[in-house]
Amino acid sequence: MLAVDLAFFAANLMKFGHGGWFPLLVGAGMLLLMGTWRKGRAILDRRLAEGAIPLPNFLEQQKVNPSVIRVDGTAIYMTGNSQTVPLALLHNLKHNKVLHRRVVFMTVTVEDIPRVHGRDRLTVENLSDGFYRISVRYGFIQEPDIPKVLRLCKALHGLEFDMMDTTFFLGHETLAPSAHHDMPEWRERLFVVMSRNAVPATEFFHIPPGRVVELGSQIRL
């Protein structure tokens, strides 16, 4: 296949100076953007994981020293790592010093398959003392819809959610280039611009904006 592709490429080299450079330039630009986004997200995930508290340790601490006030309602923390405590929860504890009566850690994963059937969409784990972990799976051509997932939780697992009594906590990271670069500074700045223009999580997950609380933090890449 490589021989066929090289022969085809060589046969079209004569067109490079007559406009053939333009699609190559566009393709190189798209490749640069996708590569920058992928590497930037990997660096951001590493920064968020630095100093993160393992979720089992946090749950055990709540059992041993349950000094935090629990208030009525349900809090859903959207997190990319289901094994650590979300940064938004730590900020909520730091500033508000309360936890909701029911706390859900929700992770959404996009699989390398077109579709994930509804029966395989989610798993629900009852961790302890009102803490739950929900893992949601989608195919890469499917569109995440968290309200539908919550209705599916009731149908499949008997876990019911009242949207008017549920608050979604999202982390809002303000990115800034760092002194120690894991990729060239110009690519870091490009990633920061791309992140600022990314689709908001509320829109991407179809979460009602009026039920969302965003807690910010500054992350240096």
N, C-alpha and C positions, 0 to 999 in steps of 0.2 A: 504493500500500500504506500510505503514511503517513496518507492521508486516511481510509482504512478503520480503521486502528488508532486514530486520534484520535477518530473517531466512536464506536468501541467503548469507548474509555477514558472519553469524556464521558458515555456512557449509564450507565456503572457508577459514576460519581462519587457518586451518591446513596447508594451502599452503603458509602461510606468510613466514615461515622460509626456504622454498624451492624455493625462487625466487619471491614469491608474493609481497615482500616488494618493489621490483623495480618499478612496475607500480604505486604503491601508492606513492612512493617518487617522481616520475616524475609528477604525478597529483598534489601533494602538491606544488611542485616547480612552476608549471604553474599557480596554484591558487594564490600563493604568488605574482608572477609577475603581473598577471591581477589585483589583489587587490591593489598592490602598484601603478600601473599606474592609476587606477581609482581614488584612494585617492589623489595621487600627482596632477593629473589634477584638481581635485576639489580645492585643496589648491592653486594651481597656479591661477585658475580663481578668487579666493577670493583676492589674492594679486594684481592682475591686476585691480580688481574692486575698491580697496581702493584708494580713491582720484580721481576716474574717473569722468569726466564731463558729465552730462546728455546731450544727443544729442539735445533735444529741447532748452536747455539753450545756447548751442553753436550756433545754427542756429539763435536764437533771437539776440545774440550778434553781429553776422555778419550783421544783418539787421540794428541794431542801430548804429554800428560803423564799417562800411565796409572799414577799413583802410588797410586791407591785399591786396597785389597786386594779381590779377588774371591773370594767363598766359594761353595761348592756350593749348588745349589738354584735355584728359580725364584721371583722376586718379581713380583707383579702390583700395579701402582699404579693405582687407580681415579682417573680425573681427568676433569673436565668440559671441559678445554681441551687438545686433542691437540697443540697447537703450542708449549706451554711445559712446563718441568720441574715436575712435581707438587711441592707444598710438602712432602708427606710424604717424598718422596725426599731433599729438601734437609735435612730434620730428621734422617732416618736417617743421612745422611752426616755431619752435624754431631755427632751423639751416638755413633753406632756405628762410623763411619769405614770402612764396608765397603759393597760392592755384591755382589749375587748374580751368579752366573755367567750367568744368563739373566734379563733385566729386560724386563717387558712393561708398556707404557703402554696402558691400556684405557679407552676412552670409550664410554659408552652414550648413545644419542640416541633420544628418542621422537618419531616423525614425526607429521605432521598427517594421517595416513591410518589406517584401522582396523587393518590388518594388514600386516606385511612378511613375505613368503614366506621360507622357510628358505634358499633358494639365494641370496637377497639379504641375508641376515641380517648377514654380517660380511665385512670386508676385513682382510687381514693384510699388514703391511709389515715386511720384514726391513731394519732401519735400518743396523746395523753392529755388529760385535763383541759379539754376544749381546743386542742391544737390538731389541725388536720393538714395533710399534704396531698395536693391534687396535681397529677401530671396529665397534661393534655397533649395529644399528638394530632398533627395535621399533615396532609400531603402537600407537596410544593405548589400544586395548582389550586389548593383550597384556601378559602379566606377565613381566618380566625374570627370567631364570634363568641365572646365570653358569656353574654346573657343566655345564649342557647346552651352553652356548656353547663351553666348553673341549673337550667331546667333539666338537662340530661342527668345531672347528679341526683336529682329527686327521682327520676324515672328508673335509673339503674341501681342507685345505692341508697335511696331513701333519705338523702341529705338535702333538706329543703332550705332555700334561700329566699328571703324577702328583700327585694331590691331597695325598698324604702328604709330598710334597717341594716343595709350593707354598705360599707365604705371601702373603696379601693385605694390602697396606698401605693404610690409609684415613686421610684427614685428618679430625680432629675439631676443628671450630672452636667456640670459646667466644665468643659474640657479646656485645657491650656497646655501648650508645648512645655516640655521639661528641659532641664539642663543636661540630662543624660538621655540621649536619643536612642531608641530602639529601631528607629527608621529615620531617614533624612528629615531635617527640620521642615523643608518645604512640603514633604508628604504628610508630616504631622499637621501642618497648618491646613492642608487640603482636607484631611480627615476631619478636622474641627469644623470647617465650613460645611462639609457633607453632613455631619451630625446635626448641625444647626438647621439644615434644610430637610432633614429626614421627617417622614410622616409621624406625627405625635402618636404616642402609645394609645391614647384614648380613642383616636380615630382608627388605628390599625386593629385594635382588639374590639372595636364597637362597644366601648364602655360608656355609659351615660356620663357626660362631663360633670353633671351636678352631683355625682356620687364619688368623685375622685379627689384625693388629697395628694399633692406632690410635695416631696421633701427633698430639698436640694443639697448638693455637696460639690465641691470643686475637686476635680481629678487632674493631676498632672501626668501627661503621657510620658 
